[in-house]
Amino acid sequence: MDFKFTPEEEAFRKEVSDFLDKEGPQEWQKRKVSFFDMSGQENWIAIHRDMAQKLGARGWLSLHWPREYGGQGLSPFYRLILREELAKHHCPGYHSLSVDFVAPAILLKGSDALKKRYLPGIASGKVMWCEGLSEPGHGSDLASLETFAGEEDDCFVANGQKIWTTYAHFADWIFLLARTDRQAQPNYRGLTFFLVDMRTPGITVNPIINMAGHHDFNEVFFDDVRIPKENIVDGVNRGWYVAMALLDYERTSDLGYAIAGTLLNDIVEYARELDILDAENKRRMAELVAECEVARLTHYHVTWMQSQGKVLNYEAAMCKLLGFESIQHVAEFGMQVFKHYGLLSDTSSLAPLYGRISSCYLRSFGHSMEAGTSEIDRDVIAQRGLGLPRLR
Ligand SMILES: Cc1cc2nc3c(=O)[nH]c(=O)nc-3n(C[C@H](O)[C@H](O)[C@H](O)COP(=O)(O)OP(=O)(O)OC[C@H]3O[C@@H](n4cnc5c(N)ncnc54)[C@H](O)[C@@H]3O)c2cc1C
């Protein structure tokens, strides 16, 4: 099998690369800020939103959507090329929570009216979404969540709490998984998927600072939040199926291998300049090159499956596990190569690569939890891929 891009895809890559060279934030490109490091940068949300609208104006946030909903009708490989180039150019603007999580779920499970109402805002890069799934004590065991939405005349009224809600403090909308039937057995059959305007009275957002010192995620409280019935995706008590489809897209969204590969190249280049690569470092570097390559080819395989309209299964978990763990392994390698200097953050002028090694390392623990933990990914691969029983 030879993964070659078509001449049209190569031309698109060049178009994107030229555009990002010119239009991407120059200071970010100089400092080689990675996608997961954005929130540590000054004025980042304005830069992110501005770039999102530039990408949206070119139709690049809806490349593989059907034309009837404002998409370009292209293969998902165009999306992959765009994201590889964004990673290479250290460029923000691709809001995965909107473009790759909720949009495909609406496309797959939403009514025609929901598609027409919500997709244009995402495609334009003007509307930001956040994800209301996890709750305190209900993360991996998502089906047991407790936020309850009771039916009242023309709406549902939600009460409860979500946690780890990334970018809720900026988001315009939230997709909310809430319980609508407490008696349903099994419990996942009593959940409903709602689209909720963040300006609705009764929503409160409190910050949580991550261990890299950045404000990415939040707690979100719902107190008598009234949600119109037309904002339900796929019907009452059908939310689990929407959430599971969404999670498969989420696990294949961010290209961990592209972030890891770019960081690895930069580490090697700088270490070579300083002439500090010893035999042990070279051995580890070779292993990591192989690891990033496996992650890349797994992602290409999954993208090919999506291009053929095939339903993903354990492949999505493989994609996320390999891609995100490679970031952690490369950051660990950076610490090994630069020793104590690798621990320095961007506040120190002595930090190699503007502190990117330490920030990627600290952020990488989150990667092993978000969108389902690495243990859950391994469990999914073991169960669905190998037919083995659940771990516990
Ligand atoms: C950076 C980041 C961003 C996030 N953003 C969002 C967001 O925007 N919206 C949102 O809803 N959520 C978000 N999350 C939450 C994330 O989905 C949860 O952290 C994740 O699902 C794990 O749930 P938990 O934290 O409750 O851990 P738990 O489920 O309590 O797990 C604790 C530990 O037990 C292990 N474990 C649990 N069950 C099993 C099992 N069956 N088999 C083996 N091991 C198991 C886990 O692997 C983990 O190591 C985010 C998390 C992070 C780190």
The ligand as an SDF file (V2000), in Angstrom:
LIG
                    3D

 53 58  0  0  0  0  0  0  0  0999 V2000
   -7.0630   18.3260   29.1500 C   0  0  0  0  0  0  0  0  0  0  0  0
   -8.4580   17.7850   29.3620 C   0  0  0  0  0  0  0  0  0  0  0  0
   -9.5090   18.3590   28.7050 C   0  0  0  0  0  0  0  0  0  0  0  0
  -10.8100   17.8660   28.9110 C   0  0  0  0  0  0  0  0  0  0  0  0
  -11.8450   18.4910   28.2850 N   0  0  0  0  0  0  0  0  0  0  0  0
  -13.0990   18.0550   28.5160 C   0  0  0  0  0  0  0  0  0  0  0  0
  -14.2180   18.7450   27.9350 C   0  0  0  0  0  0  0  0  0  0  0  0
  -14.0720   19.7490   27.2200 O   0  0  0  0  0  0  0  0  0  0  0  0
  -15.4610   18.2860   28.2010 N   0  0  0  0  0  0  0  0  0  0  0  0
  -15.6740   17.1850   28.9740 C   0  0  0  0  0  0  0  0  0  0  0  0
  -16.8280   16.7990   29.1260 O   0  0  0  0  0  0  0  0  0  0  0  0
  -14.6440   16.5180   29.5590 N   0  0  0  0  0  0  0  0  0  0  0  0
  -13.3670   16.9410   29.3500 C   0  0  0  0  0  0  0  0  0  0  0  0
  -12.3180   16.2900   29.9480 N   0  0  0  0  0  0  0  0  0  0  0  0
  -12.5800   15.2060   30.8870 C   0  0  0  0  0  0  0  0  0  0  0  0
  -12.1680   13.8340   30.3990 C   0  0  0  0  0  0  0  0  0  0  0  0
  -13.0710   13.3660   29.4120 O   0  0  0  0  0  0  0  0  0  0  0  0
  -12.1130   12.9160   31.6180 C   0  0  0  0  0  0  0  0  0  0  0  0
  -11.0090   13.3570   32.4070 O   0  0  0  0  0  0  0  0  0  0  0  0
  -11.9230   11.4730   31.2670 C   0  0  0  0  0  0  0  0  0  0  0  0
  -13.0520   10.9460   30.6360 O   0  0  0  0  0  0  0  0  0  0  0  0
  -11.6170   10.6280   32.5300 C   0  0  0  0  0  0  0  0  0  0  0  0
  -12.5780   10.8210   33.5220 O   0  0  0  0  0  0  0  0  0  0  0  0
  -12.1560   11.2170   35.0130 P   0  0  0  0  0  0  0  0  0  0  0  0
  -11.2280   12.3700   34.9520 O   0  0  0  0  0  0  0  0  0  0  0  0
  -13.4000   11.3550   35.7980 O   0  0  0  0  0  0  0  0  0  0  0  0
  -11.2980    9.9870   35.5470 O   0  0  0  0  0  0  0  0  0  0  0  0
  -11.8690    8.5970   36.0800 P   0  0  0  0  0  0  0  0  0  0  0  0
  -12.8850    8.0830   35.1540 O   0  0  0  0  0  0  0  0  0  0  0  0
  -12.2560    8.7760   37.5150 O   0  0  0  0  0  0  0  0  0  0  0  0
  -10.5790    7.6940   35.9880 O   0  0  0  0  0  0  0  0  0  0  0  0
   -9.5450    7.7090   36.9920 C   0  0  0  0  0  0  0  0  0  0  0  0
   -8.5210    6.6480   36.6030 C   0  0  0  0  0  0  0  0  0  0  0  0
   -9.1340    5.3260   36.6100 O   0  0  0  0  0  0  0  0  0  0  0  0
   -8.9530    4.7060   35.3490 C   0  0  0  0  0  0  0  0  0  0  0  0
  -10.1650    3.9500   34.9820 N   0  0  0  0  0  0  0  0  0  0  0  0
  -11.4490    4.3560   35.1490 C   0  0  0  0  0  0  0  0  0  0  0  0
  -12.2960    3.4170   34.6630 N   0  0  0  0  0  0  0  0  0  0  0  0
  -11.5290    2.4140   34.1830 C   0  0  0  0  0  0  0  0  0  0  0  0
  -11.8200    1.1530   33.5530 C   0  0  0  0  0  0  0  0  0  0  0  0
  -13.0580    0.7650   33.3060 N   0  0  0  0  0  0  0  0  0  0  0  0
  -10.7740    0.3810   33.1960 N   0  0  0  0  0  0  0  0  0  0  0  0
   -9.4910    0.7780   33.4260 C   0  0  0  0  0  0  0  0  0  0  0  0
   -9.1560    1.9430   34.0270 N   0  0  0  0  0  0  0  0  0  0  0  0
  -10.1540    2.7600   34.3940 C   0  0  0  0  0  0  0  0  0  0  0  0
   -8.7480    5.8330   34.3590 C   0  0  0  0  0  0  0  0  0  0  0  0
   -8.0240    5.4050   33.2280 O   0  0  0  0  0  0  0  0  0  0  0  0
   -7.9670    6.8380   35.1850 C   0  0  0  0  0  0  0  0  0  0  0  0
   -6.6000    6.5120   35.1840 O   0  0  0  0  0  0  0  0  0  0  0  0
  -11.0180   16.7670   29.7640 C   0  0  0  0  0  0  0  0  0  0  0  0
   -9.9360   16.1890   30.4220 C   0  0  0  0  0  0  0  0  0  0  0  0
   -8.6720   16.6820   30.2380 C   0  0  0  0  0  0  0  0  0  0  0  0
   -7.5250   16.0560   30.9880 C   0  0  0  0  0  0  0  0  0  0  0  0
  1  2  1  0
  2  3  1  0
  2 52  2  0
  3  4  2  0
  4  5  1  0
  4 50  1  0
  5  6  2  0
  6  7  1  0
  6 13  1  0
  7  8  2  0
  7  9  1  0
  9 10  1  0
 10 11  2  0
 10 12  1  0
 12 13  2  0
 13 14  1  0
 14 15  1  0
 14 50  1  0
 15 16  1  0
 16 17  1  0
 16 18  1  0
 18 19  1  0
 18 20  1  0
 20 21  1  0
 20 22  1  0
 22 23  1  0
 23 24  1  0
 24 25  2  0
 24 26  1  0
 24 27  1  0
 27 28  1  0
 28 29  2  0
 28 30  1  0
 28 31  1  0
 31 32  1  0
 32 33  1  0
 33 34  1  0
 33 48  1  0
 34 35  1  0
 35 36  1  0
 35 46  1  0
 36 37  1  0
 36 45  1  0
 37 38  2  0
 38 39  1  0
 39 40  1  0
 39 45  2  0
 40 41  1  0
 40 42  2  0
 42 43  1  0
 43 44  2  0
 44 45  1  0
 46 47  1  0
 46 48  1  0
 48 49  1  0
 50 51  2  0
 51 52  1  0
 52 53  1  0
M  END
$$$$
